[in-house]
């Protein structure tokens, strides 16, 4: 009976996330985001969420200006906060190409730029469905210092929990590794402040930085869309690394 009750609660939590999180902003009005979660083989190079007409790159000031919601939730930072170069990533936890970036490309960039103190990465959520929203909320519910590692774990295990018939139940299992109890898990998925904060980050990214697909990255004046080759990232980052 307890197991059945737990599943009911989890299902309700997902429905709440989907109902509220499936609406993404377009120029002040709302439109329904894709509900389909694509498999690795079906997904395009990046997960398109918007059909924005203007794809021009925002100015450095605009892209680096921290949305108030990010400040409220605390920025998730990979690397030394004082590193001279900043890369901002917008990603959805159910986006296969976001997973490919985190599992294949990011480890190389981390070794070459993050671990050497040249680059810090701001990891910002841009969920395009209810399950991704639930996962993003969980990231903000773990201890601050554990958030980058927990996010890494979610992407590493994406091929397992994403294809599960009960993905939120699988997320609960992973959350336990990050120190969240069953009660913590339930409370987290009902936290309106975190939920609204994530939606505001997403809204600001679309309206101010014209983010319309995941993953999308900003480094200085440059914008990178999709999981490009590591050399594309190197070329952009190297433009901003101070000469020694």
KARAKA-V133329 format. One record per pair of residues at least 12 apart in sequence whose ideal C-beta (glycine too) atoms are under 8 Angstrom apart, sorted by sequence separation. I is the first residue (numbers start at 1). GAP is how many residues later the second one is. D is the distance in whole Angstrom. If there is no record, write none. Layout:
BEGIN
[[I,GAP,D] [I,GAP,D]]
END
This chain:
BEGIN
[[21,12,8] [89,12,8] [109,12,8] [138,12,8] [139,12,5] [213,12,6] [215,12,6] [224,12,6] [22,13,6] [34,13,8] [157,13,8] [161,13,7] [172,13,5] [175,13,8] [213,13,7] [125,14,7] [222,14,5] [34,15,7] [139,15,7] [33,16,6] [217,16,8] [220,16,8] [18,17,7] [154,17,8] [157,17,6] [219,17,5] [222,17,7] [219,18,6] [31,19,8] [135,19,6] [220,19,7] [154,20,6] [219,20,8] [220,20,5] [153,21,6] [219,21,6] [64,22,7] [26,24,6] [64,24,7] [123,24,8] [150,24,8] [153,24,7] [24,25,6] [26,25,8] [63,25,7] [123,25,7] [153,25,7] [24,26,7] [26,26,7] [150,27,8] [85,28,7] [123,28,6] [150,28,4] [149,29,8] [79,31,8] [83,31,7] [131,31,8] [78,32,7] [87,32,6] [89,32,6] [91,32,7] [93,32,8] [146,32,6] [85,33,6] [86,33,8] [87,33,7] [88,33,8] [89,33,7] [91,33,8] [92,33,8] [94,33,7] [95,33,7] [138,33,6] [142,33,7] [146,33,7] [80,34,8] [83,34,6] [84,34,7] [85,34,5] [86,34,6] [87,34,5] [88,34,5] [89,34,6] [90,34,5] [91,34,7] [92,34,5] [93,34,7] [94,34,7] [134,34,6] [141,34,8] [79,35,4] [83,35,6] [85,35,7] [86,35,8] [87,35,7] [89,35,7] [90,35,8] [91,35,6] [92,35,5] [94,35,6] [143,35,8] [78,36,6] [79,36,8] [83,36,5] [86,36,7] [88,36,6] [90,36,4] [92,36,5] [131,36,5] [135,36,6] [142,36,4] [143,36,7] [80,37,5] [83,37,4] [92,37,8] [94,37,6] [95,37,8] [131,37,6] [134,37,6] [138,37,5] [142,37,6] [79,38,8] [82,38,8] [93,38,8] [94,38,4] [142,38,6] [81,39,6] [93,39,4] [141,39,6] [79,40,6] [80,40,6] [92,40,5] [131,40,8] [138,40,8] [79,41,4] [94,41,8] [78,42,7] [79,42,6] [93,42,4] [138,42,7] [77,43,6] [78,43,4] [93,43,6] [141,43,7] [77,44,7] [47,45,6] [77,45,6] [78,45,6] [76,46,7] [77,46,7] [141,46,8] [75,47,5] [76,47,4] [138,47,7] [141,47,4] [47,48,4] [76,48,7] [140,48,8] [46,49,8] [47,49,8] [75,49,8] [102,49,8] [47,50,7] [102,50,6] [138,50,6] [141,50,7] [46,51,6] [47,51,7] [137,51,6] [138,51,8] [43,52,7] [45,52,6] [70,52,8] [103,52,6] [137,52,6] [43,53,4] [44,53,8] [102,53,4] [103,53,6] [141,53,7] [43,54,6] [70,54,7] [102,54,8] [137,54,7] [140,54,5] [103,55,8] [134,55,6] [40,56,5] [99,56,5] [37,57,5] [39,57,7] [98,57,7] [137,57,5] [140,57,8] [38,58,7] [137,58,6] [140,58,8] [99,59,4] [99,60,7] [93,61,6] [137,61,7] [93,62,7] [96,62,7] [133,62,7] [136,62,5] [76,63,7] [94,64,8] [93,65,7] [133,65,7] [74,66,8] [96,66,8] [73,67,6] [94,68,6] [74,70,6] [78,70,5] [76,71,5] [77,71,7] [127,71,7] [76,72,6] [125,73,5] [76,75,7] [126,75,8] [127,75,7] [125,76,6] [126,76,5] [49,77,7] [124,77,6] [125,77,7] [49,79,5] [126,79,6] [47,81,6] [124,81,7] [126,85,6] [128,86,7] [126,88,5] [126,90,7] [37,92,6] [34,94,6] [35,94,6] [37,94,7] [33,95,5] [34,95,7] [35,95,8] [33,96,7] [24,104,7] [21,106,6] [22,107,7] [21,108,7] [22,108,7] [21,109,6] [18,111,7] [19,111,8] [18,112,3] [21,112,4] [17,113,4] [18,113,8] [17,114,8] [101,114,5] [15,115,7] [18,115,8] [90,115,5] [14,116,5] [17,116,4] [98,116,5] [14,117,7] [17,117,5] [97,117,7] [98,117,5] [97,118,6] [119,118,6] [40,119,7] [95,119,5] [118,119,8] [14,120,6] [17,120,8] [95,120,7] [13,121,7] [72,121,8] [73,121,7] [90,121,5] [109,121,7] [92,122,5] [105,122,6] [108,122,5] [112,122,8] [119,122,8] [91,123,5] [104,123,8] [105,123,8] [118,123,5] [39,124,7] [73,124,4] [90,124,6] [91,124,5] [105,124,8] [109,124,6] [113,124,6] [37,125,7] [72,125,5] [73,125,7] [90,125,7] [105,125,5] [109,125,8] [89,126,6] [90,126,5] [101,126,4] [69,127,8] [70,127,8] [89,127,8] [90,127,8] [100,127,5] [69,128,4] [73,128,8] [89,128,5] [105,128,7] [109,128,7] [113,128,8] [69,129,8] [88,129,7] [97,129,6] [98,129,7] [69,130,8] [87,130,6] [88,130,4] [97,130,4] [69,131,3] [70,131,6] [87,131,7] [88,131,8] [68,132,7] [69,132,5] [87,132,5] [67,133,6] [86,133,7] [67,134,6] [85,134,7] [86,134,8] [69,135,7] [85,135,8] [67,137,4] [67,138,8] [67,141,8] [65,143,7] [62,146,6] [63,146,5] [62,147,7] [58,150,7] [87,150,7] [58,151,5] [58,152,7] [85,152,6] [14,154,5] [52,154,7] [56,154,7] [64,154,7] [13,155,7] [55,155,6] [63,155,4] [85,155,5] [10,156,8] [50,156,6] [54,156,6] [84,156,8] [85,156,6] [11,157,8] [49,157,8] [55,157,7] [84,157,7] [10,158,5] [52,158,6] [63,158,8] [84,158,5] [7,159,8] [10,159,6] [52,160,5] [58,160,8] [60,160,5] [63,160,8] [50,161,8] [51,161,7] [60,161,5] [7,162,7] [10,162,7] [49,162,8] [50,162,4] [59,162,7] [49,163,6] [50,163,7] [48,164,6] [49,164,6] [57,164,7] [48,165,4] [49,165,7] [57,165,7] [58,165,8] [47,166,6] [57,166,4] [46,167,4] [47,167,5] [46,168,6] [46,169,6] [46,170,7] [17,172,7] [13,173,7] [16,173,8] [16,174,8] [21,174,7] [14,175,8] [20,175,7] [6,176,7] [10,176,8] [13,176,4] [9,177,6] [13,177,7] [21,177,8] [25,177,8] [17,178,7] [21,178,7] [24,178,7] [25,178,5] [10,179,8] [20,179,8] [24,179,8] [28,179,8] [46,179,6] [26,180,7] [27,180,7] [46,180,4] [25,181,6] [45,181,4] [46,181,7] [24,182,7] [25,182,6] [45,182,7]]
END
